[in-house]
Structure formats: structure tokens, C-alpha cells
């Protein structure tokens, strides 16, 4: 059942099977707060079974752009448009979050972002390929992030 992410009361609902569920919930709330503040968008997440198209789109971009296949199961996804940008998010059981920002009108801002929940190791699929910068978050503690620019049309 799709549900809105609460940015005031962080809850691991939907992420309970993750070994870093609380940190992943904080990361998810951090993303929801960013989207609310920047685009006035209420962040709603679904299971991959409820929104298979969003997960398939992210997986296709990862595979075709960088030959990346994430081994961890996806727990939640979200896909929407705001401010002329197509957004897609997936939260994995490992604690990894991947987001796609894809401008619709032009190729000005098209990128894939990776964020690691506090307490998780860099997944083997990303290790050695990406450098992760650290940032502090009130909701998520410490987040490590990286990204790459999307070069092709998707």
C-alpha cells in the first residue's frame, strides 16, 4: 500500500527487513524533507510490486550506463515528476538508496545518485568505482553519497 513518508516522525515502516532499518528510514525521511522543501512535493513510496515500472527504469539506467546490477532486494520505490524533472527512488534492503533526477525538457540535469545509510558497507557493485562523500543529516545521521551523470536518453 503506497504511503507518504513522515518527515517529522521517522518510521522504519516498509523497511523493517533491512539490517540498518532505522538509518535507512532516516535517509528516506531526509529525501522526503528535501523534496518537500525544494519542490513542495509529498514523498510517497510503494513496494516494487506496486510500482514495477519505476524499479525497471532505474535498473535499466544502471545497467545501460554503467553495467551495474544491484544484488540487494528492493524494498520501496517512488516515481513522480516535479519542477520539470522526472524523479525515481529505490530503497534497498542493504541500506542503499538510489535516486534518478532526469530533466524532461533537456539534458541539463540528468544524474543517478547513490546514498549509503549509516552502518552499511559500500556494496560490492559500487566499491572501487565511486568515491563517497560524507554529509550530516538531522534525520539520517551520517550519509555517504556519490553520483554519476546520465549520458544517454532513457
N, C-alpha and C positions, 0 to 999 in steps of 0.2 A: 504494500500500500504506500503510495507516494506520501512524503511528509515534509513539512517545512522545517528547516534547521533553526533551532532557537539560538540566537547569538548572546543571550543573557545567561541562560541556564544550560551549560554544556552537558549533553547527554550522549552516552555511547549507544543509544538505541539504533539497531541495524548494523552495528559494528562489533557486537559482543564476541564474535569468534576470533577477533584479532588479538594476538598476544600483547599488543600495545593499544587496546581499545580506547582507553581514556585519552591518551595522547593523540590518537587518530581523530577522536571526537573533537578535541580542541583544535586540531588542524582544520577539520571540516567547518567548525564554527568560525574560525579565523577567515576562511574563504567566504563564508556567508556574510560576515561583517563587511569585508571588502566590497562585495557585490552590492550590498545594501547602501553603503556609504557612497560608492562611486557611481552606481547605475540605478539606485533606488529599486533594486530587484530582490524579491524574496526568494531565497535559495531553497528549492525543493529537490529532494533526492528520491530515487526509486531503486528497486532492485534491478539487476541486469536482465532478469526475466521480464520485468515490466517495461523496460526500455532497451531492447537489444540493439536497436539502430545506433544509439549513442555509443555503446561499447564497441560495436563493429566499426564505426567511423574512426574512433581513437586507435583501435588495433590496426586498421588499415594504414593510417598515417604513420604509426610507429614502424610497421613492417616495411612500407614502401620508402620512407625517408631514411631510415637508419637500420633496417633489418633487426628491429628489436621485438621480441616476444616476451611479455611479462609472464613469469611462471606462477605467481601467486593468484589465487582466485579473486575475482572482483566481487565486492560486497554491495556497493552502491554506485549509481551513476546519476548524472544530471546533464541535460542538454537544453539549451534555450538561446534566444537572441536578445541582446540588449545593447543599445547605443551603436547600432550598425555592425555589431560583432557577434559571430556565432561562437558560443561558449560550449565546451563539453568537459565534464569532470568524471573521473572514476577513482574510487577509493578501494584499495586492495587490502586483503586480509593481513598482509605483511606489515602494513602501516604506510605504504607508499600511496601518494596521491598524484595523479597526472591530470593536468588541465590543458586544453587547447583553446587558444584565442585566435580566431580566424576572421579577419575583416571581410565583409561581404562585397563591398563596392570595389575595393582594390587590394593589392597585396602588401599594403603598408605595414600592417601588424598581424603577422601570422606566425605563431610560435607554439611549441609544446613545452610546458613546464613540469618539472618533477619536484616533489616535496617529500621529504622523509620525516616521519613522526619521530619525536624524541624517544630514544630507547631502541630504535631499529638500526640494523646494519645496512650499508649500501647493498642493494640487490646485485647478484652476480651479473645480471643482464646489463647493468649500468656501470659497474665497477671498472675503473681504468679508462672509461670513455668520457665521463663527465666529472668535473670538479664541482663540489657542493659548497656554496657559501652559507654561512650561519646567520640567522636573524632571530631576534627575541620577539615573542608574542605573549600578550597577557592571557590569551585563551589557549595557546598551544605550547607554552614554554619555549623551547628552542626548536626552530625549524631549519632544516638544511635544504637548500634549493639549488636547482640548476635548470637549464633550458637549452633548446635549440630552435633555430629559425626554420620554418617550413618553406621549402623551395618550389614545390610543385602544386598544381591545383588539386583540391580534394573536395 
